[in-house]
Amino acid sequence: MITIHHRPLKIFNLSGNIHSDSVIVRLKDEYINLLKSQMKISGYVPRLDIDPDFTIEYNKEKEYFEFELSIYGIFVGKKKVEWIAGIDGTVVVPILKSRSREFSSEVA
């Protein structure tokens, strides 16, 4: 039996241009969340022990930054993706339920 952490990795990537250096950090975070959402829709979760690769280079001619972002994911299936936040080495990291939801439903 092959466990989840031995499954092949799939690279989810995104590339493009950023026109202002003042938004690079914010856009990087947004793009990471976007790729994680795409992964989840496909039944993949991120490998948490492999950091996202984000490279950026300034294009002097066109006066913008060119970036490439890659995140490594592993297939767990569309049902399991609902309760797995990611894989950290050999450990499955579950999605923690919000305590506020539990308390708000008890009050109602």
C-alpha positions in Angstrom: 0.0 0.0 0.0 1.4 3.4 -1.0 0.7 6.1 1.5 -0.2 9.7 0.6 3.3 11.2 1.0 4.8 8.7 -1.5 2.5 9.9 -4.3 4.0 11.8 -7.2 4.2 15.6 -6.9 2.4 17.9 -9.3 3.6 21.4 -9.9 1.0 24.2 -10.0 2.4 27.3 -11.5 1.5 30.8 -12.5 3.5 33.5 -14.3 2.9 37.1 -15.2 3.8 40.7 -14.8 3.6 43.1 -11.9 3.8 46.8 -12.7 4.5 48.2 -9.2 7.0 47.0 -6.6 4.7 48.3 -3.9 2.2 45.4 -4.5 4.6 42.5 -5.0 4.2 41.0 -1.5 0.4 41.4 -1.5 0.1 39.9 -4.9 2.4 37.0 -4.1 0.1 36.0 -1.2 -3.0 36.4 -3.4 -1.4 34.3 -6.1 -0.4 31.6 -3.6 -4.0 31.4 -2.4 -5.3 31.3 -5.9 -3.1 28.3 -6.8 -4.1 26.6 -3.6 -7.7 27.0 -4.5 -7.0 25.5 -8.0 -5.2 22.6 -6.3 -8.2 22.0 -4.0 -10.7 22.0 -6.9 -8.5 19.3 -8.6 -8.2 17.1 -5.5 -4.7 18.2 -4.6 -3.2 19.6 -1.3 0.1 21.5 -0.9 3.3 19.9 0.3 3.8 22.1 3.3 7.5 21.0 3.7 8.3 22.4 0.2 8.1 26.2 0.2 6.4 27.9 -2.8 9.0 29.0 -5.4 8.5 32.7 -6.3 11.0 34.3 -8.6 10.9 37.8 -9.8 13.0 39.8 -12.3 12.7 43.4 -13.4 12.3 44.0 -17.2 14.0 47.3 -17.8 12.7 47.6 -21.4 9.1 47.2 -20.5 9.4 48.6 -17.0 7.7 45.9 -15.0 8.5 42.8 -12.9 8.1 39.4 -14.4 7.3 36.7 -11.9 6.9 32.9 -11.8 5.3 31.1 -8.9 5.3 27.3 -8.4 3.6 25.3 -5.6 4.0 21.5 -5.2 0.9 19.5 -4.6 0.0 15.9 -4.0 -3.3 14.2 -5.0 -5.6 13.1 -2.1 -8.9 13.1 -3.9 -11.8 15.5 -4.0 -13.4 14.1 -0.8 -10.2 14.0 1.3 -9.2 17.5 0.2 -12.1 18.9 2.4 -10.4 17.8 5.6 -6.7 17.9 4.7 -4.8 21.2 4.8 -1.7 19.7 3.4 1.1 17.2 3.8 4.1 18.0 5.9 6.8 15.3 5.2 5.0 12.1 6.2 2.3 13.8 8.3 -1.2 14.6 7.1 -2.1 18.0 8.5 -5.9 18.2 9.0 -8.0 21.4 8.6 -8.9 22.7 12.0 -12.5 23.5 12.6 -13.3 27.0 13.7 -14.2 27.0 17.4 -16.4 30.1 16.9 -18.7 28.1 14.5 -19.1 25.4 17.1 -20.0 27.8 19.8 -22.4 29.8 17.6 -24.3 26.7 16.5 -24.7 25.7 20.2 -26.3 29.0 21.0 -28.8 28.9 18.2 
